[in-house]
Every structure is written in structure tokens, then in C-alpha cells.
């Protein structure tokens, strides 16, 4: 099967790229290795659409997405992506936390972000449910959150409506060059797909796929775990984080709280199917209750896990590959790809059609290591 | 291999589309049928898109119903559809209890 662009990976990066290409009349085939669209980190993350706390090199991507795309995304995708832009509180309770938050805040201010340090009193003015434990916080009023499930499936739905061709259960094993150019994608089932451009956006699996044309990206799979609670009446709409990143999350439109967890053991999780550990939910509940005592009685309904593709320097690779003309890489999003996905999809569609990209991508080159 | 472009026909409105199938999340039969025509071809995708089976009962009431509706819409057998993954804890549990981690709070 042929198309102008073949995308390997049906996560939110692949789906948003397919949407942007299909919208401009470019023919595109998306190959998803698993049985389900958006089966990796795309639908398993905590839903942050944050600028604060982000690597300065990644900031322009998320600032662009927040200024230009997120607000209109529900209309664009004919799907409620539940975007809320009511700020991000990153909370701390010790001198060390203050130092961490202050460092992050100073770096972000240098990049032109509206973020500042506040004390516990001001934090409780913003969010009255916070306990007295909280003594400091960073506050970024333009941050927010969205629903990773509906955003990912929304991009898929609209890309498909616009003519993008999706095939799941089609695991890519090899990229094949023809006359020195990446042209063919071979799958486990023996099918061959051919395109002028091949975009690999397959999370950690990208490493194996592009190794077949001699390219390597230094990244490791790291587990992420998340929990969701029962629905309760609306309490607050800010995105929350902590200086130690031991939990992060928000209340959703549905009324449930979604919290990402961090027990410290995530980089050492057993490979294979991502499985919730027995300790992370309990550890996170202790952290959450310390800062939000009023959530003690709320019931946890579900927990799940997923893999993120943690890159050596914790920012993604978004880059054409010079030695392999026709190949474009989009991987190593290191657990913060969701908030920037709408911008990355636009930029990848520009790379694939050899247009000038709206933002400079030189920090994300594949050969920076 | 699951080709999302394969022809499953048009969505045809039905008299019973307003019946609530997932009672916890109040999702109707019509919403499920339309989601299939919007490309949600697996029970996991339906769940992510509509929240079926993600409420307090964790799908104990509606899983079979959703499965048969999706299968019929796709023109396949219900047994051809993989169930969505069950998630811990199997019953809703308060944070203060989970936080104890097998130990007393005090």
C-alpha cells in the first residue's frame, strides 16, 4: 500500500501529525503495532498542559500549543478534550523544595513565561483545599490540563474523517531503503507500505525500528503509574504538581481526580506489559492526603501503568535524519509529550511536506548526543 | 490486523438508541454505536472515548452489553472482541485505607 507519508505509531503524536497532513490533502497511512489506537503513554498520562517545570528547550513548543491550539482543540476535533486553563500550582513544604521550585521558576522567567514563586498563604488563596503543610509553590496562571483519552481519540477520529488511513495490529519490524532513501516499511505480517516520507513516532519501540537503518536514539523505557478516583462535586480546576514530583494531577470534568504517581521504582519496573505496582498507589495516597487532607475519604476506583520513552537528556527527538533521507524521527518524549502534541503534530506535518517549520527544531536534532 | 478504513456501512439511527447501557457513566446505546462509526473498533477504544465501564462498578453491569453492541455494529462475533483490561483495586477503596499499605495509621 502506498501513501505520501507513512506514520509508524498511532499515539497522540502520530494521530495529530496525521490530522495536520490529512487536513492539507496529503495522503497518509498510520500503522499502529498494538490492537488499540493511543495505547502507549498517550492515553495513560496525567493530562498536564503545562509550561512551568518544563525544560527551557521544550518551552517554545508548549507555549505555542497553548497560545494557538489547545483553546480551539475541542471544536477542531469535534470531541470534548476537556481543556482547562486555570493555572498550575507546584507545591513544596521544605527548604529543599523551595530551592527546586525557585530554580525552575527562574529558568522559566528567563524564557518569557509568566510564572512566579508564592508562599503557602497565597497558595491557599488560590486553592483553599491545601493544607498548612504547603509553605511554598510556583504559580503559572496560563498552565492547565486536558483529557488525554479524548484528546488522543479525538485526533484519531478527525484524522480518519479527513481521510487518513489507520491500520492497527500492524507491527513494524523494518525500514527499507531504496536507492539510498527510506521508502518502505515492512511489518511482522509481511506487508510492505511505501511512502515518500516515513515518520517514526513509536515511543521506545522507535529505537528498534530505526536501528534497521543504522540509527540509534539513547532512550530507556520508564514506567508511569496513574490512579483515578470516584467522581465528586467540582472542587478546583488547577493542575497540581509537587517539587519532588511524587504526585501530580487534577480534577476532571467528570468529577474524578486523576493523579500521576511516582514511587521512585519506576525506572526499574519489569519489562513487558506495563503493570501497576503494589506500592505506588499507596505511596501517592499518603503524599496527596498530606497536602489535600479533604481527599482522604475519596475512593480510588482504578489504577494503571504505561511506558514512557525517557531520552538521555529528557527532551524529545523531532528531526529529519540526514543519513537516511525520507526518515523523520519523533520519539523520546520522556513523559511530557501530551501537552506539546498539538504543536508537534503541526511541526511534523511541515517537516514531512518540506515546508519551513513554524518553530525552530534545532534543539531536538537526532545527532545531538 | 485491523483496517480502520474497512466498510462497516453507515450509522443508521434506531428507536432504542436512547437506552442507557453504562449506568455508572450514563452512556447510551446510540453513543456507543456512533463511536464505532467514528473509528472506535475495540472495547478499549470505546472505553477511552466514552468512559463505558469506567465508573464505580468497573463495567460489571455493561461489559457484555457494550461488547454485543460493538460486535453487531462491526458485523463480527462478540467473542472476536478482546475484553478491556481489569484494573486494581477491584472495588473502590478510600485513599486513607490504601495509604495504610498494610500497616496501622498510628
Interface residues (C-beta under 8 A of the other chain):
Chain A: X35 X36 X37 X38 X39 X43 X79 X149 X150 X152 X153 X156 X157 X160 X161 X165 X166 X167 X168 X169 X170 X189 X191 X228 X229 X230 X231 X254 X276 X279 X281 X282 X283 X285 X286 X288 X289 X295 X296 X297 X298 X299 X300 X301 X302 X303 X304
Chain B: X1 X2 X3 X4 X5 X38 X39 X40 X41 X42 X44 X45 X48 X49 X51 X54 X55 X56 X58 X82 X85 X87 X88 X89 X92 X93 X94 X95 X96 X98 X99 X100 X101
